[in-house]
Amino acid sequence: MHNKLPPEGEYAPPLSRPAPTPDDIRSQLDLIIASPEFPRVGRSAAFLIYVTEETLAGRAKRIKGYTIAVDVFNRNEGFKQDDPVVRIEAGRLRRLLERYYLVAGQNDPIRIDIPKGGYAPSFVWNDKVDDVALPDVTIPLPRRLGFRLPQLMPFGIGAGAMFGVGIVAMSLFAHLLPGRSNALLSAGGPTLVVAPFADLGDGPQAELYSVGLTEELLTVLPRFKEVHVFGREASKSLSPGVPASQVRRELGARFLLAGGVRVSANRVRVTARLVDTGTDRILWSDTYDDDTHIRDLFSIQSDVASKVATAVAQPYGIMAQVDAANPPPGDVGAYTCTLGFYAYRAQLTVDQHSNVRNCLERAVERYPSFSTAWAMLSIIYLDEERFRFNARSGTPTPVERSLSAARRAVRLDAGNTRALQSLMTALFFNQKVAEAFKVGEQALKTNPNDTELLGDFGTRVAQSGQWERGAALLDRALELNPGGGGYYHGMRAFAAYMLHDKRTALIEISQADLQKFPLYHAVAAVIYADADMMDDARREARRFNEMRPDFILNIVAELKSRNFQPADRARLIADIRKAGLPAVNEVEASMVLSTKERPVSLP
């Protein structure tokens, strides 16, 4: 029969076209492996190279789970068929290939796939393309290095290049979340595996709780979009006491979250630890105790998962601190830009602003589907206008660019907290306060433990006149991130000033310490003036005016652009004047404006 399928390992050509030759297939394999859309991490590249070469050598029928486990995954001859490693990796590889051909490989001449039901690849001409010339690929490829893992990818502290280029590719097999693009996966970032929490109790409650806590963590952690969390399938494949080195070797993840649950009578104790899989060093650990007579197990489980996730995964959490202290070397993608963004937000200096803007613009050019990068760029663009940092002239304006970038971030990933934060902020400075707060509330529901969001949303709420609620949100951000940037403390000091809490205002402004940020000195000036510390007030006022001489000349417009209420504007202007700066009040400003606009009488 003409439609009979060829034997496994042979290639069925289209009726009018010869089959791809081995050289054609190897050229296509080179294209895939060299592409940034196919991150070389874990065993994906080794797996694909191995099964392709075995098939081209006429040994397709030999490709079984056992041979792959031994030849690619370095398993010994005692490998058990119930070990899920090959099955998991095959599923991940199929999805990587599918996404590659959706984006980078749309116009490639040949499709290489791993059909379900086996591990032997298929090679067919790409129906979408007639005759597309293959580019000259000169990047050294893993295929030339052999198939054994130690030769392909050396792990350990020196594996920074592997970490930067592709450590997040593993999240593809975990779960393909809506809006999470392959560009994000290529951009770098911390990868985290959650091992099943150990049951350390004697009864069924501990077992039930340990399983429930693991599930809750796998729900809460992915809300922090800068971190890429392996999914349930990967977690269930591990034992509670899995060695960190095994996680690094088999999954390629940078961090391991593990712990245990002990239940005795009405007492519940949870221990949790974060481990660097490259060094086996415990980076963080904590213990949580609770009482089932006071709270039910579900509430305890939810609370503990929230605390653990916030400690390790928030923008200023343990993993971010580790990466900031030991950044990956060289140009490793957009993740370095995100680290730079948070460093900038902690200090708010004009020099950092320029560097981060340039980095993020390169990142979105390379990864146009990276929602988080667009969100960060939106905030950076807005700072050109509100802080007068490296402002670019012309159209669109910084505020317009900010809103455009924020909307793009949300279109790419509607559940991305940073995207929603950027849209909220851009709308606020476009004088769309009600719409901004609607988005802010949505972001808060998406991730109530994101301190970057809490600090920013709290600031906007406070500036609009809701000072008590704004202060509460800022307090929550400081509670979750005591070592957070001075921006949180500065805004909390400002809220205390507006709430006539002089003691808190003085304490918080002393902890802000944003000497290179002009508006810090303005806030300090009014706080000291309100406390009758006039020498300090005049010193801070002079410093502010030196850094932003344009602000006082346009103080009413500046305050209105930030949506301050009339009574709050009047109080701020009065205390700025008390500190020694010649700020005009709104009546005076309106008179000046009226004079400027008065038509000139002709003689």
C-alpha angles and dihedrals in degrees: 000000000000092000096053112129116244121247115274110280096027125102124237109212123210111263092257101034134060119242119266110272122234089255090052090050094047090050089052090048089053090052092053097045093046094049119103085220088068103055113208100229136124113358101315097106093040091048094050095045092048098051091043094052093043090053094047088051090056095252099113092125089058092059104106135144091261096053092046091049091052100038101036106022097039093235116163123239090271090070110144121221092226090066102110097205097103094043092049093047092047091054091049092048092051090054093046090053092046093053092043091058091045091058123010098018101048092113099034112126097228133043119214113194138167104224115216116257095047145025102243112109128233124221120202137156113264106252091207092064132053108191114347118173114235113238119238105264112201100164112117107252130215090233089076092055100059133251105273113107098232089057095044101047124008109209131202135071092325094057093094094127092055089047094051099043101046123347092127096059089091091072089072092074090042096061135316102231119202110266095015105125131203086239089067090050091053093048098075131239140147118307120207133194121197112211116207108271111249121250104232097168135091101233142053093266093070092049092048092047095047091053092045094049092051090051092048091052090051088055099045102040098060089060087078096077097193088067121067112214124198111236135242095276091060093043093052091050090064130077119235091249097043112156115246090231090059091053090051093046098045103031105021092227120155098212137035123202113200140153147136143252126222122187120188119172103308096340124100123192123185123188121193133181137180116216131194102229092205096058102018086232119149105234098182139359137176142173126223123197126190143162124237090205088066101036134017121248093252093057092046091049093049093047095049093047090051093050094047094047092049093049096052107026110034118109092264096033133120098283093048091048091051092050093044090053092046107027118188113260125255129350101339101159136263098326091080087057091056090052088050091049093057092044088053092048089053093054107020099208127161094232093053089048093060094047094048093046091053092046094049093047089055090046096055090045089056096036106029092172095056101118096187093054091051090050093051091046089053090058092045091052090050090054089062087068107031097040098025090235113163093326117197118215127225133043139353093041121230091257091051092048089048093053092045093051092046093051090050091051091053093046089054094048119005091186096053109117093205090051092051091046091053092048091049091051095045092050090049092056090045086062092249094127100158092049091045093054092047089057091043092055089049090052091048090054090048092056118359091179100057103115095195089058093043092053095047096042091045089054094051093046091050095047091052089061102268092113098159095052091042090052090050092053091048090049089053091051091051092046092054094040110029091168093050127134124294089250090078092051093045093053092043088054090050091050090050090051090053090048090052091244098140096173095055091042092056093045094049097044089053089057096047098072098174096154095164095048110090098209091055088069092049091053091046090050095055092043092052092044090052089051091048091243090139101170090055092043094053092046092053092043092053091048091050093049091050091054098040110021090161094061100069091047089057101027097136093052091044092053093044090052087059092050097243113169118248095253091048091049091052092051093048093049091048092053093044088055090047088055089057106263120128097237115164118223123231095266091052091044092052091050091052091048091048091052092050092050096044109115116245114245115235116233 
